[in-house]
Amino acid sequence: MESYRNALVTGASSGLGRGLASALARRGIHVVAAARRKPELDSLVAEIQRGGGSAEVLVLDCAQADEAHDTIRALDERLQLDLVVANAGWGHTTPARKIDWSTVKKILDLNVQGAAATLCGALPGMVARNRGHLVGVASLAGFRGLPKTAAYSASKSALIAFLASLRVDLHGTGVAVTSICPGYVKTDLTKDRPYKLPFLMELDDAIEAMVRGIERREAVCAFPLPLYSAVRALPFLPDPVYDFLASRSKLRG
């Protein structure tokens, strides 16, 4: 990753974000690790520095979209970011028969507005320099509404579409756009599930796939392949068929 000097990773206090921040730092990139929880960020940065890498802490709540946008805009003016990974996100079940608006709002505020604000904060500088890479961490859940995850599926679908439009607009420039769509990964978001998750990946394997997708500047980096292949077929199923199958899925919990 010789072309990347400075990178921002949001949601870096745990899970995919923390793992990706560490992986980028090991490749000689100065990483700005952003999240709400400062103790966890301090621990990550200390770990990176002990390993000979370079990193700094940015305490940031991406759910506060306007503030996040302005903070990242200022950060880009200081560092000239080469890589921005909008990874901060949250998921929870939102079953239609017991819908809770506060949960729906929390998911949409962070996963949609927060991610868009992160990307928009860095984009003007990248366009002006004609160099950079925008990455959004979406999900395979964004390809069709899954049972009991209306808000989460919708939020990731919105991010996938947002990134696709940016990619089209930036075609032919020096700014790349990548949508990362993981399946189920062993993190805090997937533990303690009352049912077995299909093709559950180890965190290190998921990080390796993400880094590979970023290095190749792939338009869409989706994994694991068996689950991605199955999910990509879902939009082509007639609604009655999909509704029948999804309503009987074990993923309904």
C-alpha positions as CSV (number, residue, x, y, z in Angstrom):
1,M,0.0,0.0,0.0
2,E,2.8,2.4,-0.9
3,S,0.3,5.0,-2.4
4,Y,-1.4,5.5,1.0
5,R,0.3,7.7,3.6
6,N,-2.6,8.8,5.8
7,A,-5.8,6.9,6.5
8,L,-8.9,7.5,8.6
9,V,-10.8,4.5,10.0
10,T,-14.0,5.2,11.9
11,G,-15.5,2.7,14.3
12,A,-11.9,1.8,15.2
13,S,-12.4,1.0,18.9
14,S,-13.4,-2.7,18.2
15,G,-14.2,-5.4,15.7
16,L,-13.6,-4.8,12.0
17,G,-12.5,-1.2,12.5
18,R,-9.9,-2.0,15.1
19,G,-8.5,-4.9,13.1
20,L,-8.4,-2.9,9.9
21,A,-6.7,0.0,11.6
22,S,-4.0,-2.3,12.9
23,A,-3.6,-4.0,9.5
24,L,-3.1,-0.6,7.7
25,A,-0.6,0.6,10.3
26,R,1.5,-2.6,9.8
27,R,1.7,-1.6,6.1
28,G,3.4,1.7,7.0
29,I,0.3,3.9,6.9
30,H,-0.3,6.6,9.5
31,V,-3.7,5.8,10.8
32,V,-6.2,8.1,12.5
33,A,-8.3,5.8,14.6
34,A,-11.7,7.3,15.2
35,A,-14.5,6.3,17.6
36,R,-16.4,7.4,20.7
37,R,-14.5,5.4,23.2
38,K,-11.2,7.0,24.0
39,P,-9.7,4.3,26.3
40,E,-10.1,1.7,23.6
41,L,-8.6,4.0,21.0
42,D,-5.7,4.8,23.3
43,S,-5.1,1.1,23.7
44,L,-5.2,0.6,20.0
45,V,-2.8,3.4,19.2
46,A,-0.4,2.2,21.9
47,E,-0.5,-1.3,20.4
48,I,0.3,0.1,17.0
49,Q,3.1,2.2,18.2
50,R,4.7,-0.7,20.1
51,G,4.7,-2.5,16.8
52,G,6.6,0.3,15.1
53,G,3.5,1.8,13.4
54,S,2.2,5.3,13.4
55,A,-1.3,6.3,14.6
56,E,-3.3,8.9,16.5
57,V,-6.6,9.1,18.3
58,L,-9.7,11.0,17.1
59,V,-12.7,10.9,19.5
60,L,-15.6,11.2,17.2
61,D,-19.3,10.3,17.3
62,C,-20.3,9.7,13.7
63,A,-24.0,9.6,14.6
64,Q,-23.6,13.4,15.1
65,A,-23.3,13.8,11.3
66,D,-22.8,17.5,10.9
67,E,-20.1,17.5,13.6
68,A,-18.4,14.5,12.1
69,H,-18.4,16.0,8.6
70,D,-16.8,19.2,9.8
71,T,-14.2,17.4,11.9
72,I,-13.2,15.1,9.0
73,R,-13.0,18.1,6.7
74,A,-10.6,19.8,9.0
75,L,-8.6,16.6,9.5
76,D,-8.2,16.2,5.7
77,E,-7.0,19.8,5.4
78,R,-4.3,18.9,8.0
79,L,-3.2,15.5,6.8
80,Q,-4.4,15.2,3.2
81,L,-6.1,11.9,3.7
82,D,-5.3,9.2,1.1
83,L,-7.8,6.6,2.4
84,V,-11.0,7.0,4.4
85,V,-12.9,4.0,5.7
86,A,-16.4,4.7,6.9
87,N,-16.7,1.7,9.1
88,A,-18.6,3.0,12.1
89,G,-22.0,1.2,12.3
90,W,-24.4,-0.5,14.6
91,G,-27.0,-3.2,14.2
92,H,-30.0,-4.5,16.2
93,T,-33.1,-6.4,15.4
94,T,-36.1,-4.3,14.4
95,P,-39.0,-6.8,14.1
96,A,-42.0,-5.2,12.4
97,R,-44.5,-6.4,15.0
98,K,-42.5,-4.9,17.8
99,I,-40.9,-2.0,16.0
100,D,-39.1,0.5,18.2
101,W,-38.5,3.9,16.5
102,S,-35.6,4.9,18.8
103,T,-33.7,1.8,17.6
104,V,-34.5,2.4,14.0
105,K,-33.4,6.0,14.2
106,K,-30.2,5.1,16.0
107,I,-29.3,2.7,13.2
108,L,-30.1,5.0,10.4
109,D,-28.4,8.0,12.0
110,L,-25.1,6.2,12.4
111,N,-25.1,3.8,9.4
112,V,-26.5,6.2,6.8
113,Q,-26.0,9.8,7.9
114,G,-22.8,9.0,9.8
115,A,-21.2,7.1,6.9
116,A,-22.2,9.7,4.3
117,A,-20.9,12.5,6.5
118,T,-17.6,10.7,6.9
119,L,-17.2,10.3,3.1
120,C,-18.4,13.8,2.3
121,G,-16.0,15.3,4.7
122,A,-13.0,13.8,2.9
123,L,-14.3,14.0,-0.7
124,P,-13.7,17.7,-1.6
125,G,-10.0,17.5,-0.7
126,M,-9.5,14.2,-2.6
127,V,-11.2,15.7,-5.7
128,A,-9.0,18.8,-5.5
129,R,-5.9,16.7,-5.2
130,N,-7.2,14.1,-7.8
131,R,-6.1,11.4,-5.4
132,G,-7.6,9.3,-2.8
133,H,-9.8,6.3,-1.9
134,L,-13.2,6.3,-0.2
135,V,-14.3,3.0,1.4
136,G,-17.6,2.3,3.0
137,V,-18.3,-0.8,5.1
138,A,-21.8,-2.0,4.2
139,S,-23.0,-5.6,4.5
140,L,-24.4,-8.5,2.5
141,A,-27.7,-7.6,4.3
142,G,-27.9,-4.6,2.1
143,F,-28.8,-6.6,-1.0
144,R,-32.4,-7.4,0.1
145,G,-34.4,-6.8,3.2
146,L,-33.7,-9.7,5.7
147,P,-36.1,-10.8,8.4
148,K,-36.3,-8.6,11.5
149,T,-33.6,-6.3,10.2
150,A,-35.6,-3.6,8.4
151,A,-33.5,-0.7,9.7
152,Y,-30.1,-2.4,9.4
153,S,-30.8,-3.9,5.9
154,A,-32.1,-0.5,4.7
155,S,-29.1,1.3,6.1
156,K,-26.6,-0.9,4.3
157,S,-28.6,-0.8,1.1
158,A,-28.5,3.0,1.2
159,L,-24.8,3.0,1.8
160,I,-24.2,0.6,-1.1
161,A,-26.2,2.8,-3.5
162,F,-24.5,6.0,-2.2
163,L,-21.1,4.5,-2.8
164,A,-22.1,3.2,-6.3
165,S,-23.2,6.7,-7.3
166,L,-20.0,8.3,-6.0
167,R,-18.0,5.7,-8.0
168,V,-19.8,6.5,-11.2
169,D,-19.4,10.3,-10.7
170,L,-15.7,9.8,-10.0
171,H,-15.0,7.5,-12.9
172,G,-11.9,8.6,-14.7
173,T,-10.5,10.6,-11.8
174,G,-7.8,9.6,-9.3
175,V,-10.3,9.0,-6.6
176,A,-11.4,5.4,-6.1
177,V,-14.5,4.1,-4.3
178,T,-15.0,0.7,-2.7
179,S,-18.0,-0.8,-1.1
180,I,-17.1,-3.6,1.4
181,C,-19.9,-6.0,2.1
182,P,-19.0,-8.6,4.7
183,G,-21.2,-11.5,5.7
184,Y,-21.2,-12.7,9.3
185,V,-18.0,-12.1,11.2
186,K,-17.1,-13.0,14.8
187,T,-17.4,-9.7,16.5
188,D,-19.5,-8.2,19.4
189,L,-22.3,-7.7,16.9
190,T,-22.7,-11.4,16.2
191,K,-21.9,-13.0,19.6
192,D,-24.7,-14.5,21.8
193,R,-27.0,-15.2,18.8
194,P,-29.6,-17.8,19.7
195,Y,-29.1,-19.5,16.3
196,K,-26.2,-20.6,14.1
197,L,-25.0,-18.0,11.6
198,P,-24.2,-19.3,8.1
199,F,-20.6,-19.1,6.9
200,L,-19.5,-17.2,10.1
201,M,-15.9,-15.9,9.5
202,E,-13.0,-15.4,11.8
203,L,-12.2,-11.7,12.3
204,D,-8.6,-12.1,11.0
205,D,-9.9,-13.7,7.8
206,A,-12.4,-10.9,7.3
207,I,-9.7,-8.2,7.8
208,E,-7.5,-10.0,5.3
209,A,-10.3,-9.9,2.7
210,M,-10.9,-6.2,3.4
211,V,-7.3,-5.2,3.0
212,R,-7.1,-7.2,-0.2
213,G,-10.2,-5.4,-1.6
214,I,-8.7,-2.0,-0.7
215,E,-5.3,-2.8,-2.2
216,R,-7.0,-3.8,-5.5
217,R,-9.3,-0.8,-5.3
218,E,-12.2,-3.1,-6.0
219,A,-15.6,-1.5,-6.7
220,V,-17.3,-4.1,-4.5
221,C,-15.5,-6.3,-2.0
222,A,-18.0,-8.9,-0.8
223,F,-17.3,-12.1,1.2
224,P,-17.5,-14.9,2.0
225,L,-18.1,-16.0,-1.6
226,P,-20.7,-18.8,-1.0
227,L,-22.9,-16.5,1.0
228,Y,-22.3,-13.5,-1.4
229,S,-23.4,-15.7,-4.3
230,A,-26.6,-16.7,-2.5
231,V,-27.4,-13.2,-1.4
232,R,-26.8,-11.7,-4.9
233,A,-29.5,-14.0,-6.2
234,L,-32.1,-12.9,-3.7
235,P,-33.2,-9.7,-5.6
236,F,-34.1,-11.8,-8.6
237,L,-36.5,-14.0,-6.7
238,P,-40.2,-13.1,-7.2
239,D,-41.6,-11.4,-4.1
240,P,-44.0,-14.2,-3.2
241,V,-41.1,-16.8,-3.3
242,Y,-38.8,-14.6,-1.3
243,D,-41.4,-13.8,1.3
244,F,-42.2,-17.5,1.7
245,L,-38.5,-18.5,2.1
246,A,-37.5,-15.5,4.3
247,S,-40.5,-15.8,6.6
248,R,-39.3,-19.4,7.4
249,S,-35.7,-18.6,7.7
250,K,-33.8,-19.4,11.0
251,L,-32.4,-15.9,10.7
252,R,-35.8,-14.7,12.0
253,G,-34.4,-15.6,15.4
